[in-house]
Every structure is written in structure tokens, then in C-alpha cells.
């Protein structure tokens, strides 16, 4: 996982998570400065996949644009990568998933994207 993941590894993990969608729960809260989310599963394998996915995506965003992004034809993903340097993110792994806090450090986020998720 992390920066050593190949595109194939990233996509395989995404497909596993999509296939396990019914086993994933996400709570989402808007704050005055960004968002907080808690994504988890009662299935230990799925919980590990969630953690790996967040690690992979965080690494992809940190290495953008040098290492490209994913789904760059999708306006939501393109915007997420293009503006990834306009927020600060804190990731905390839990026993059953991950907590993420994103604080916007510039007014560039389109609030219409908040409903998009895995």
C-alpha cells in the first residue's frame, strides 16, 4: 500500500471495496473548516481494505501531479487532485476502519461534491 502501490493494486482494492459496499458504513459531518468522516466495517478484511484504500489515495494525492491521478476524465476526481494542496488532512486508523478530518485552507471546494462516495 501507500506510495508503493501499482495502479493495478489500487484498482483491485477499489473493486473489492465496491463489491463489499453493503459491508461499509460511513458517517460524514461538515465542520466550519471542512469535513470529518468515519468509514468502517464489522468485517475485519473490509476494515483493512478501507485503511489500505485511504493510504493509497492519500499517497496518490501527495504525489500529484508527478505521478498522475486516477479517473482524471471525471470532473470530481480531477478537481480533487487539482485542489489537493488546498486542504490539510488527518487520517487515523481505528480497529474497524478509518477516521479522516479534512480542513480546507482555501475557498476552492465545490460543496456539490459532498454527496460522492465509494
KEKE-3310 file (N, C-alpha, C; in steps of 0.2 Angstrom, whole numbers, plus 5000, padded with zeros to 4 digits):
npx = (5004:5001:5014:5020:5011:5005:4996:4987:4986:4979:4967:4962:4959:4950:4939:4937:4932:4920:4913:4910:4902:4890:4894:4901:4901:4898:4900:4897:4902:4900:4910:4915:4926:4929:4928:4923:4925:4920:4923:4919:4919:4911:4917:4932:4942:4937:4938:4952:4954:4948:4957:4969:4965:4962:4975:4982:4976:4979:4992:4993:4987:4996:5007:5004:5006:5015:5015:5003:4985:4969:4955:4954:4946:4934:4926:4924:4934:4946:4945:4947:4960:4967:4965:4971:4981:4975:4970:4971:4974:4970:4973:4967:4969:4957:4951:4942:4941:4943:4946:4944:4949:4947:4953:4949:4960:4959:4947:4941:4933:4920:4904:4895:4900:4900:4891:4897:4904:4912)
npy = (4994:5012:5023:5014:5006:4999:5005:4995:4988:4997:4999:4986:4985:4995:4989:4978:4984:4991:4980:4975:4985:4984:4981:4991:5006:5023:5038:5055:5072:5089:5102:5119:5121:5112:5094:5079:5062:5045:5030:5013:4995:4980:4969:4962:4960:4969:4981:4982:4984:4996:5005:5003:5008:5022:5025:5023:5032:5044:5044:5045:5057:5065:5064:5070:5082:5074:5060:5058:5056:5047:5042:5054:5060:5061:5075:5077:5069:5075:5088:5085:5081:5091:5102:5097:5102:5112:5109:5102:5086:5074:5057:5044:5028:5016:5002:4996:5003:5019:5036:5052:5068:5083:5099:5113:5124:5135:5144:5134:5123:5114:5113:5104:5092:5084:5074:5063:5047:5031)
npz = (5000:5001:4994:4986:4979:4965:4950:4946:4958:4966:4959:4960:4973:4975:4968:4976:4987:4982:4978:4991:4996:5004:5016:5021:5031:5032:5041:5040:5042:5041:5045:5052:5045:5036:5033:5042:5043:5046:5042:5041:5045:5050:5046:5047:5036:5027:5034:5035:5021:5019:5026:5019:5006:5009:5013:5000:4992:4998:4996:4982:4980:4987:4979:4967:4954:4948:4948:4942:4943:4947:4937:4929:4920:4925:4932:4946:4952:4945:4950:4964:4964:4957:4967:4978:4986:4993:5005:5022:5029:5041:5045:5054:5059:5064:5074:5066:5054:5047:5052:5046:5044:5036:5033:5025:5017:5009:4999:4988:4987:4980:4985:4980:4978:4990:4991:4985:4986:4989)
capx = (5000:5005:5017:5022:5005:5004:4989:4983:4984:4974:4961:4959:4957:4944:4934:4935:4928:4914:4909:4909:4899:4885:4898:4904:4897:4902:4897:4900:4900:4903:4913:4916:4933:4930:4923:4925:4921:4922:4921:4921:4916:4912:4921:4939:4945:4934:4941:4959:4954:4947:4963:4973:4962:4964:4983:4984:4973:4982:4999:4992:4986:5003:5012:5001:5004:5021:5013:4996:4979:4965:4949:4955:4941:4929:4927:4925:4941:4950:4945:4950:4968:4969:4965:4973:4986:4972:4967:4975:4971:4972:4970:4968:4966:4954:4951:4937:4941:4947:4943:4948:4947:4950:4952:4950:4964:4957:4940:4941:4929:4913:4900:4891:4904:4900:4887:4900:4907:4913)
capy = (5000:5018:5025:5008:5003:5000:5007:4989:4986:5002:4997:4979:4986:4999:4984:4974:4989:4992:4973:4975:4991:4983:4980:4998:5011:5030:5044:5061:5078:5095:5107:5125:5122:5106:5088:5074:5056:5039:5024:5007:4989:4975:4963:4964:4961:4975:4986:4983:4987:5003:5008:5002:5012:5028:5026:5023:5038:5049:5044:5047:5065:5069:5064:5073:5079:5070:5053:5057:5054:5042:5044:5061:5062:5063:5081:5077:5067:5080:5094:5083:5081:5098:5106:5093:5106:5117:5106:5098:5080:5070:5051:5040:5021:5013:4994:4994:5007:5025:5042:5057:5075:5087:5106:5117:5130:5140:5143:5131:5117:5115:5109:5100:5086:5081:5068:5057:5042:5024)
capz = (5000:5001:4988:4983:4976:4957:4948:4946:4965:4968:4956:4963:4980:4974:4965:4982:4991:4978:4979:4998:4998:5009:5022:5023:5034:5033:5044:5037:5046:5039:5050:5050:5041:5032:5034:5046:5041:5049:5037:5045:5043:5055:5043:5048:5030:5023:5038:5032:5014:5019:5028:5013:5001:5011:5012:4993:4989:5001:4993:4976:4980:4989:4973:4961:4948:4946:4947:4939:4947:4944:4934:4928:4915:4929:4934:4953:4953:4943:4955:4970:4963:4956:4973:4984:4990:4997:5012:5026:5030:5046:5045:5060:5058:5070:5074:5061:5048:5047:5053:5042:5045:5031:5034:5019:5019:5004:4997:4982:4987:4977:4990:4977:4978:4996:4991:4981:4990:4986)
cpx = (5004:5008:5019:5017:5006:4997:4984:4981:4978:4967:4958:4956:4950:4938:4932:4930:4921:4910:4907:4905:4894:4888:4901:4899:4901:4897:4901:4897:4903:4905:4913:4922:4934:4925:4927:4921:4924:4919:4924:4917:4916:4916:4928:4943:4943:4937:4948:4959:4953:4953:4968:4971:4964:4971:4985:4982:4977:4989:4998:4991:4992:5008:5010:5004:5010:5019:5006:4991:4975:4959:4949:4950:4935:4930:4928:4932:4947:4951:4949:4958:4970:4970:4967:4977:4982:4968:4972:4971:4974:4969:4972:4964:4963:4954:4946:4936:4946:4943:4947:4945:4951:4948:4954:4955:4964:4950:4940:4936:4922:4909:4896:4894:4903:4896:4891:4904:4908:4907)
cpy = (5006:5020:5020:5004:5004:5002:5000:4987:4991:5000:4991:4981:4990:4994:4980:4978:4990:4985:4972:4981:4990:4982:4986:5003:5018:5035:5050:5067:5084:5099:5114:5126:5116:5100:5084:5068:5050:5034:5018:5001:4984:4969:4965:4965:4968:4981:4988:4986:4994:5007:5008:5007:5020:5030:5027:5030:5044:5050:5047:5055:5068:5069:5067:5080:5075:5063:5052:5056:5048:5045:5052:5064:5064:5070:5081:5075:5072:5086:5091:5083:5088:5103:5102:5097:5111:5114:5102:5092:5076:5063:5047:5033:5019:5005:4992:4998:5013:5031:5047:5064:5079:5094:5110:5123:5136:5139:5141:5125:5118:5110:5104:5093:5082:5075:5062:5053:5035:5021)
cpz = (5000:4994:4983:4979:4968:4956:4948:4953:4968:4965:4958:4969:4979:4972:4971:4986:4988:4979:4986:5001:5004:5016:5025:5026:5034:5036:5042:5041:5043:5045:5048:5045:5037:5033:5039:5044:5045:5045:5040:5042:5049:5053:5044:5041:5027:5027:5036:5025:5014:5021:5022:5008:5003:5011:5005:4990:4992:4998:4986:4975:4982:4983:4967:4960:4945:4944:4944:4945:4944:4942:4933:4923:4919:4933:4942:4955:4951:4948:4961:4969:4962:4962:4979:4989:4994:5003:5016:5029:5036:5045:5051:5059:5065:5069:5068:5055:5049:5049:5049:5043:5040:5032:5028:5021:5013:5001:4989:4981:4984:4982:4987:4977:4984:4996:4988:4986:4986:4985)
residu = (UNK:UNK:UNK:UNK:UNK:UNK:UNK:UNK:UNK:UNK:UNK:UNK:UNK:UNK:UNK:UNK:UNK:UNK:UNK:UNK:UNK:UNK:UNK:UNK:UNK:UNK:UNK:UNK:UNK:UNK:UNK:UNK:UNK:UNK:UNK:UNK:UNK:UNK:UNK:UNK:UNK:UNK:UNK:UNK:UNK:UNK:UNK:UNK:UNK:UNK:UNK:UNK:UNK:UNK:UNK:UNK:UNK:UNK:UNK:UNK:UNK:UNK:UNK:UNK:UNK:UNK:UNK:UNK:UNK:UNK:UNK:UNK:UNK:UNK:UNK:UNK:UNK:UNK:UNK:UNK:UNK:UNK:UNK:UNK:UNK:UNK:UNK:UNK:UNK:UNK:UNK:UNK:UNK:UNK:UNK:UNK:UNK:UNK:UNK:UNK:UNK:UNK:UNK:UNK:UNK:UNK:UNK:UNK:UNK:UNK:UNK:UNK:UNK:UNK:UNK:UNK:UNK:UNK)
# end
